Every structure is written in structure tokens, then in C-alpha cells.
Amino acid sequence: MRVHTGEKLFSCDQCGKRFSNKQRIEIHMRIHTGEKPFSCDQCGKSFTQKHHLNVHMRVHTGEKPFTCDQCGKDFSHSSHFKEHMRIHTGVKPFTCDQCGKTFLRASELKSHLRVHTKKKPHSCSVCGKSFSQRQHCEKTFTRASDLKVHQIIHTGAKPYKCSHCDKRFGRSSNLKSHERIHSREKPHTCDQCGTSFSFKSHLKRHMNIHTVEKPDHHDPSSLLTQMENNHSIHMRIHSREKLYTRDQCGKSFTRAFVLKSLLPSQGVKKSFTCTQCGKSYTAKQSLEHHMRIHTGELFKCDQCGKSFTTKQHLDVHMSVHTGEKPFTCDQCGTSFAQKKHLTKHERIHTGEKSRIHTGEKPFTCDQCGKTFFRASNLKAHLRVHTKEKPHSCSVCGKSFSLLSYLHAHEKIHTGVREYMCFECEKTFTTADKLKLHQRIHTGEKPYKCSHCEKRFSQSPHLKTHERIHTGEKPHVCSLQN
């Protein structure tokens, strides 16, 4: 009857907590006595309750009795399974009472609340600066091997070296993926057409070809129509015909789907504003991604510790470590890690091809006469004359003319130096600085004086040297006797 009445007769003399039966208070008392009578015969770990031991044994047996009927993922704990199901149902039970934002986990809400309270409980032991997120790590692992892999984030160690080149990796799996570039091994094969790929991600992208609706091959008229359409679209590349124009800006495109993909974001009011810094966005999802900068809910690279607001950006970044270059030019076979780099490269084969060979630079600065290959390069150069520096550092306020300069500068504050020389272990903030440094070890001197046989490792050193031959003295003293 106590179940129904809620009567709790048994009281703990240590903390005053009450229980409905004697068995429960006996189990509870083990918290105070430290007694853990149930031990794992595999690893020796002890527990206060037999149920906890039974759940723990799944670590050793690999048993995962809780299966998601939406995606098939398995879980060893019912609590993990329940938490996972919220992804499919969209339920976010933890709500911020300050701004109404909801979260999947209580820990995420707790971290988010520091945005409102301005609480920064984690202090640097060296300089005393405080942070809302813990900067040191107390992550735990079930296997020593997992801990060892994780610690690479903190140590920066890259014990796995490619036998074909000098590139190194923090994980053996990343080395294995990278070495396929040299061996040209292609273990992932399409079951539709038999095409093979070096990386699983390449196969996944390729499968989109087969999922797109195709013409009826048993209907000759349908197939002929599709072929004619494809040929017509292809010929626009040569004729530069662009039939689809955007009303808002007048820009034209060769294919309708490109225009369609751009229309939603054109002319839409930026109605989603960040309450922390005032930045606005056209889509709620974009704002949610941005808010991770403030809450610390970021996607972290387990190789170098760099963080990203979206998983997509992390996936793109991982190609730095794996050496994966999934975007290949169908004209010359050159591969790139990012699609935007391929797009820029393809200009060589289209309208800008002749400029590569002739050296033509049609974009001229009206201030100093300097010429450029692209309009974007001229636009960036003009800031030298206007002194415009639109990109400011949020830490010290220093401004820069180019966004890339700001990103390089910010590493001074974060202390991130992810480019390491494997000869002397010196670290650098950018790949360019590492490349210049490595010439000390290789002895490479690519810049040759046009007047004598002397060579230099850096372009500025060559320019300074050549003034010996030209007699140029550009630095004039402005002081008077």
C-alpha cells in the first residue's frame, strides 16, 4: 500500500533521505559507507548495485540492446537511447528561462546559461584570464587506446608517417586513407556501375548520379529528348549563353537550378539577430550555427583541436589532415580539397585561359598603374591606396585590409600554431610561413638574380639584392641638418 500512499517509513540517519522499504535504504547506505559489493570479473571495477554491474558488462560484451527504429543505431544504455531519440522527434526538453532557447541535454543548457549570467568559472593559472568553457580536459575513456588517440589533441604528436612522402598523421586510419593517394588503391566500388573510388565519401557523392531521375530507356523518344536537352545545356558552355537571369541583380546563369538555388536568399530581410553581438541572419539555422561561438557548442577537430560552428566545415577541414582531394578537374586531372578551389582553377580552361599563357592582366589600378589577373585582386589592392581596413580583431581592435590577414593575426591571441616543421619541430601560424622556413632545411632557393648567378630563398631578399645592380635607393631620409 505504501506504493499508492507514498508513505516512506525508513529514514537515512546520515542525510535524512526517506525510503518506502528497507531494501532501498540498505542500497542507499552504500553511498555513505563506500561499500561496492558487485565487482566486474573482467576489469575489477566495483558497483553499489547489481543492475549497475549488469549495465557495465555491456562494455566488455559489446551488447547494445536498445535499437533506434528510425535509423538502426544501437545503444548500450537506455538513457543514451532516449537522448538519441530526441534527434528524430525534435524534442528539446531543456528550456532557457532567459531567452526561451531549447536544448537536447541539460549540460548544453547549463553551458548556454553562462551567456546570460556572464559567469566565467574557469580561470587560467598563468595570467588569471577567465573563460565560460573549461579550457583543460577531463574527458574519460573506457579503453587506454582511446585515451592515447585523444591525447594527440593536446600533445600535437603525429606518430604515423607516410612511407611515400614526409606527411605525418595523428591517427593510423588517416595515414591509411592518405596512402591511397600514392598507391591509387580504390577499395570503394559502386554497385550500380562498377566505378571505384579511393574514399568512401567520394563513392557517397557519386551515388547521387544514380538517385537522380533518369529517362525511360525503353522509350526511344524519351531518351532522345534527354540527350538533346543535355547537349543543348552543354553547348551553352561554349556559346556562353545564359538564359536564366536573376531579377534582383541582373546576374545570369546557364542552368535553371542554379538560379533557383540562389533565389531564396536574395532580398530576404535578415530578421534573426544575435542577442550577444548584434549580427543578423536571413535564416534561423544560420543564427543557431553562429550562437555556438558564444555558447562553446562547437565541432572540434581531434587532430589539431581547431573548432568549427558546423560539422560540414569540420569535414572540409579534415582534408588538411587526410590529404583527401575529392574535387578533380575533368580537363587536366588536377585535384582539390574544396569545390571553390576547383571552380577558381577551372577559369584557366574557360574564359581566362588565354591570360595564363599570354600574361595578360586586364584589370589596372588607376592610382599606380599596377595590373591584375582578376577583378577581385584589383579590389583588394585598392585598399592600399584608400587605407580601408574593414576587418577588425575582436580582441585588440587592430584592423586589416584582408580577411585572411585578420585570421592570421587572431592566432596571436589564440596561440594556435597548427603548422609544424618535422625537421626541427618549430611551429607556425600559416602554411606559407612553414613553407618559407622549410627552405632552411632543404636549401631550396627558387629566386634567381637576373644580373648575376646569386639565388635566394625569399622574394623580398632578391628584390633587396637587385638594387645593388640597379642602383635603386628607394628609402629617403626626411630629416634636415
Secondary structure, 3 states (H helix, E strand, C coil): CHHHHCCCCEECCCCCCEECCHHHHHHHHHHHHCCCCEECCCCCCEECCHHHHHHHCHHHHCCCCEECCCCCCEECCHHHHHHHHHHHHCCCCEECCCCCCEECCHHHHHHHHHHHHCCCCEECCCCCCEECCCCCCCCCCCCHHHHHHHCHHHHCCCCEECCCCCCEECCHHHHHHHHHHHHCCCCEECCCCCCEECCHHHHHHHCHHHHCCCCCCCCHHHHHHHHHHHHHHHHHHHHCCCCEECCCCCCEECCHHHHHHHHHHCCCCCCEECCCCCCEECCHHHHHHHHHHHHCCCEECCCCCCEECCHHHHHHHHHHHHCCCCEECCCCCCEECCHHHHHHHHCCCCCCHHHHHHCCCCEECCCCCCEECCHHHHHHHCHHHHCCCCEECCCCCCEECCHHHHHHHHHHHHCCCCEECCCCCCEECCHHHHHHHHHHHHCCCCEECCCCCCEECCHHHHHHHHHHHHCCCCCCCCCCC
